[in-house]
Amino acid sequence: MKDQLFILAAPFADGGFEWYCNDCATLEGALLVNPHWTDRIDVQRIGFARPRQQIIDLVGSDWQGCPMLVMDKDRAPGDAIIVGEYAILQDVRAIGRALMSRHGGVGPHP
């Protein structure tokens, strides 16, 4: 399975206002400086409303937060959470580090 990155599509409506997710926007920027990632991972920009079926289908309804990187658990970094046959990361910096390590390019500055 290709790594799957779930980020919220912007803008989205909530409470009568339009918003973007700061962490998802950070990863959009990381994708811009690492264009080769889009050939190696599956990027899914999903809606804000729950349930987020695309995520539920992979890791269950308990894990719907975004951003989320879903990957095979066999090659997952040590800080990943194992959920069934997959591993997930939800911290934006951990996601950036994992993508850099797994697919090359540049990552978040420490």
N, C-alpha and C positions, 0 to 999 in steps of 0.2 A: 504494500500500500504506500502511495505517496503521502508525505506529511500533508496534513490539512490544516490550514490557518483560517479560523473563523473570526471575522471582524464585522462590526456593525456598519451597515451602509449609512452614509451621512448625506443629507441631514435626516433626522427622524423627529417625529412629533411626540411630545410628552407633556402633559399638563398645560396644553394650550400654547406651547412654545416649540421652536425648532432647535435642535441640539446636534452636537457631534460628541462622540466618545473620545476623550483625550488620549487614552491608551491605544485605541484603534487608529486614531490619526497619527500617532507616533509610528505605528507599524506601517501605515500607508507611506510615510516618509522613508522608512527603512526599505520598503519595496522599491521606491524611486532610486535610491542609491545602490541597490542590489538588483538590477533588472533581471539578472539570470535566475533569481529565486523563482520567478513566475514560471519558468520552464521546469523547475524541479519540485515545486510544491503546488498543491491545489488551494488557491485562495478563494474563499467563499465570503462574499459580502452579503450579510443577511439582515433581515428586518429586526427592529427593536422589540416588537411584540413577542410575547411568549404565548404558547410554547414555541420553541425554536426546533422544529422537527428535524432539521438536518443534523443538529447536534444530538438530539435525543436518540436518533437512529444509530448513532455510533457509541455513545457512552451513557445513555440513560437520562432520565428527567432530572436527576439530582445535580447535573453538571450542565447548566445552560448559560453561564456567564461568558462574556466576551471582553477582551479577546481570548481566544483559546487556540492552542496548537495541539493537534491530535497526531500521534505517531505510533509506530509499532513499539511495543514495550521492550522488545529485545535490544533496541539501540537507543533507548531513552537515557537522558542525563539523570544523574543521581537525585536531582531535586524534583523530578517529575512524579506525578501521582498516578499510580497504576489503577486503571478502571477496566476490569474485564481483560480483554486481549490487547488493549491500547494503553498508552501513557498520555497524560495531558499536562500542559503547562498553562497557567493563566496570568502569571506575572509578566508584564510587558518586557522588562529587562531580561528575565529568564528566557522568554520566547526569542528575543533578539540574539542572545548568546547562543541558544540552541541552533537557530537557523544559521548563524555564522559558522558554528562548529560543524554542523551537518552538511552545509552546502557552500561553504566558502564565502568570501566577501567581507564586508565590514559589519561590526556590531556596535552595541552601545558602549560608550566610554565609561570606564569604571568610576 
